[in-house]
Amino acid sequence: MKEYVLIALVVIALVSSPVQALDFAIPNLKIDLIKYEPFPAQSGGYVDTFIKVENTGLAEAGNLECELEPAYPFSLDPGESSVKSIGILPSFEYALLEYKVRIDSNAVDGYNELVIRCSADGLDQGTSLLESMTLNVESSNPEFFIGTVKSSPSDIKAGHEDIKLTVEIQNVGKGDAKLVTANLKLPQGFVPSSSYSNTYNLGNVEKDSSEEAVFYMDVDEDVTEGVYETILLIRYKNENSQEYAERELIVDLNVKPSPSFMVEEVRAGTSTSSDSFSGYIVKEGDVISPSTISQGESGELRIKLSNYGEEEAKSVSVKIFKDSTHPFDFEEIYDFIGNLNPGESSDAVFKFSVDGNAILKKYLVDVEIRYLDGNEVETERTTIPLEVSRQSSGNSLLFIPVAVVILAVGLFLWKRKGK
């Protein structure tokens, strides 16, 4: 019956147009994806694809060849040929091709294309027909999202240290994750508080569950207000692979405005508030006027404090830390300044005396700045230089009578020896 149909078609073609008949009597390939198993295809596994290649032309295909061209997430195992040689395919006949295709273990849910190329005269000789087939891939892998992000203190501000950051990591995928680690890649201006404090081991995170990763970090004092994007790198193994996979998620760090302090100037001596003061002056760490502080002398220490931050500092006070190795005795160790707006400065003044036997050198005095930030008490620590540079005049006067006594004794012994 098929032969009669073919003859009839040829006759009709010849009668209507001899030229068209010559074009009509050639192979004509048609490619269809019949089925694939399993459906949907599973990431990390294999899918068997069944492809029908049909010759709908009036002439046979003399050297039919097909080649599968897999692209991610599809591939063929090493040693498995992507080329199928069918040879002769008569008119109105078909060939069924089968490929066992591997799906990458990291493939995600969705539709993916698989391409096959066929030629009736051989892949290297004739014109190829390219056909794209769509396969539905279902992932059995973990899939991570960021849940709640908490910090302690609740407001992240410039100059804060040992900030505790707690990040909830949710596994919303269809597979469990094993040996999960999270690494927080901090932006410029943020550093881990200690070694590996930006890395956390979560262990196993099962599907439809979540775990918390805890990190500790410091914020530089010059970090300004704003939102800083931070990369959270998650490394894990899934159920279908022994190789580690990685995912990058984004965590936003919201830095709030805060006060920030700088010791602009240190004065030590007498009458430090005078514009004509010419004693010991240190500005931003540099000695502007040398010390005139003597052993056994009393004076005052004046610390000029500036708020160069972005927010008002309330109830500011300065505390001096006593050091038993230092020769200074302070009448009071606290001085209250009050509120300091951004760009404002004020002085803290302390009365002190110097031990009469003080070693002539520069001492570093620890200072603490305390202030209210909302309802929380915040502190900053710094050091200021305080130098004893001269012997007391009392010690020089004492040397004169001692020398006279020694001279008299020596003269007496010399006369006695002469007699």
MOURMO-V344414 format. One record per residue. N is the residue number from 1. SS is DSSP state (A for helix, B for strand, O for the rest). PSI is psi in degrees with one decimal (none if undefined). Layout:
# MOURMO-V344414
n: <N N>
ss: <SS SS>
psi: <PSI PSI>
This chain:
# MOURMO-V344414
n: <1 2 3 4 5 6 7 8 9 10 11 12 13 14 15 16 17 18 19 20 21 22 23 24 25 26 27 28 29 30 31 32 33 34 35 36 37 38 39 40 41 42 43 44 45 46 47 48 49 50 51 52 53 54 55 56 57 58 59 60 61 62 63 64 65 66 67 68 69 70 71 72 73 74 75 76 77 78 79 80 81 82 83 84 85 86 87 88 89 90 91 92 93 94 95 96 97 98 99 100 101 102 103 104 105 106 107 108 109 110 111 112 113 114 115 116 117 118 119 120 121 122 123 124 125 126 127 128 129 130 131 132 133 134 135 136 137 138 139 140 141 142 143 144 145 146 147 148 149 150 151 152 153 154 155 156 157 158 159 160 161 162 163 164 165 166 167 168 169 170 171 172 173 174 175 176 177 178 179 180 181 182 183 184 185 186 187 188 189 190 191 192 193 194 195 196 197 198 199 200 201 202 203 204 205 206 207 208 209 210 211 212 213 214 215 216 217 218 219 220 221 222 223 224 225 226 227 228 229 230 231 232 233 234 235 236 237 238 239 240 241 242 243 244 245 246 247 248 249 250 251 252 253 254 255 256 257 258 259 260 261 262 263 264 265 266 267 268 269 270 271 272 273 274 275 276 277 278 279 280 281 282 283 284 285 286 287 288 289 290 291 292 293 294 295 296 297 298 299 300 301 302 303 304 305 306 307 308 309 310 311 312 313 314 315 316 317 318 319 320 321 322 323 324 325 326 327 328 329 330 331 332 333 334 335 336 337 338 339 340 341 342 343 344 345 346 347 348 349 350 351 352 353 354 355 356 357 358 359 360 361 362 363 364 365 366 367 368 369 370 371 372 373 374 375 376 377 378 379 380 381 382 383 384 385 386 387 388 389 390 391 392 393 394 395 396 397 398 399 400 401 402 403 404 405 406 407 408 409 410 411 412 413 414 415 416 417 418 419>
ss: <O A A A A A A A A A A A A A A A O A A A A A A A O O O O B B B B B B B B B O O O B B O O O B B B B B B B B B B O O O O O B B B B B B B B B O O O O B B O O O O O O O B B B B B B B O O O O B B B B B B B B B B O O O O O O B B B B B B B B B B O B O O O O O O B B B B B B B B B B B O O O O O B B B B B B B B B O O O B B O O O O O B B B B B B B B B O O O O O B B B B B B B B B O O O O B B B O O O O O O B B B B B B B O O O B B B B B B B B B B B O O O O O O B B B B B B B B B B B B B O O O O O O B B B B B B B B B B B B O O O O B B B B B B B B B O O O O O O O O O O B B B B O O B B B B O O O O B O O O B B B B B B B B B B O O O O O B B B B B B B B O O O O O O O B B B O O O B B B B B B B O O O O B B B B B B B B B B O O O O O O O B B B B B B B B B B B B O O B B B B B B B B B B B B O O B O O A A A A A A A A A A A A A A A A A A A A A A A A A A O>
psi: <-43.3 -37.1 -38.9 -39.3 -42.7 -43.5 -41.3 -41.4 -39.4 -42.8 -46.1 -41.0 -39.6 -38.0 -43.8 -43.3 110.6 -36.3 -44.6 -31.8 -37.5 -39.5 -32.2 -30.1 57.0 160.5 147.8 113.1 144.1 130.5 130.5 139.9 112.9 -50.1 166.1 144.6 136.9 165.3 125.3 159.9 148.3 132.9 143.2 -4.0 -157.7 154.0 129.5 119.2 137.4 117.1 129.5 123.5 115.4 141.4 105.0 5.7 175.4 -13.8 153.1 153.6 117.5 -27.9 67.3 124.6 144.1 148.2 128.2 135.1 78.1 142.0 162.2 132.7 15.5 151.2 166.3 148.6 150.0 136.9 -17.0 124.3 139.5 -10.9 132.7 124.6 113.1 -32.3 -129.6 130.1 107.2 165.6 139.2 23.0 165.8 159.8 145.8 120.4 146.4 130.8 138.1 108.5 133.2 140.9 130.4 142.7 -19.7 7.8 143.0 169.2 139.9 179.3 136.6 148.2 140.0 125.7 137.0 144.7 130.6 150.1 135.9 -20.9 17.9 142.1 -29.0 -7.6 -53.0 -175.0 133.2 147.9 124.6 128.3 133.6 128.4 144.0 127.3 136.1 119.2 130.1 126.4 135.1 21.8 162.5 153.9 126.3 144.1 155.7 129.2 -127.7 146.4 122.5 149.7 152.9 113.2 162.6 -31.3 123.7 125.2 158.2 138.7 -10.6 144.3 157.0 43.2 128.3 118.4 121.1 120.5 124.6 124.8 117.1 135.3 101.4 9.3 -169.1 9.1 160.9 149.3 134.8 151.8 52.3 130.5 149.6 131.3 124.8 111.8 97.0 143.9 173.8 136.5 -8.7 138.1 151.0 141.4 -30.1 176.5 131.1 13.3 -2.7 12.4 138.9 135.5 119.8 -11.6 -134.4 137.0 105.7 160.2 148.1 30.6 175.9 156.5 157.2 132.6 136.1 130.1 157.8 134.4 159.7 149.3 128.8 152.0 -22.3 9.1 129.0 168.3 142.2 178.4 125.9 123.1 128.1 137.0 128.2 111.1 118.4 128.0 134.3 169.9 141.5 177.5 -24.0 5.3 146.9 -1.9 148.8 141.4 159.7 146.7 141.1 127.4 160.9 130.4 127.2 129.3 115.2 107.7 122.3 155.9 149.7 156.8 156.0 140.8 152.1 133.6 105.7 -41.2 146.3 130.1 141.6 133.0 -146.1 147.5 50.1 -16.1 -9.5 140.9 -23.8 12.4 131.3 17.4 -146.5 118.9 128.0 125.6 118.3 40.4 -10.2 133.8 116.9 -38.3 129.4 160.0 143.3 17.6 130.5 159.8 136.8 4.4 155.3 151.0 -159.9 148.8 121.8 122.5 117.7 116.9 134.1 140.1 104.9 14.9 -166.6 2.6 151.4 138.1 126.3 146.4 52.9 134.5 158.8 135.3 136.2 130.9 121.8 143.8 124.0 -19.1 -4.7 147.3 25.8 140.1 112.6 135.0 -43.0 145.6 -3.5 145.4 130.1 130.7 -44.0 -151.9 142.7 116.0 162.1 130.0 -8.0 157.6 157.5 167.1 142.8 130.7 134.9 132.8 138.2 163.3 155.5 136.7 142.1 -22.2 19.9 139.5 137.5 100.9 179.1 133.9 145.0 115.5 127.9 135.3 139.1 132.3 123.4 142.6 165.3 130.1 95.5 -121.8 5.7 141.9 123.3 153.0 150.7 144.0 143.6 175.3 149.5 147.0 139.7 118.7 132.5 120.8 -12.2 148.1 150.4 149.4 -27.7 -38.3 -33.6 -40.2 -35.7 -28.3 -30.5 -55.0 -35.1 -41.4 -38.0 -43.7 -45.0 -39.8 -41.0 -43.5 -42.8 -40.7 -40.9 -46.9 -33.8 -42.2 -40.7 -39.0 -35.3 -37.4 none>
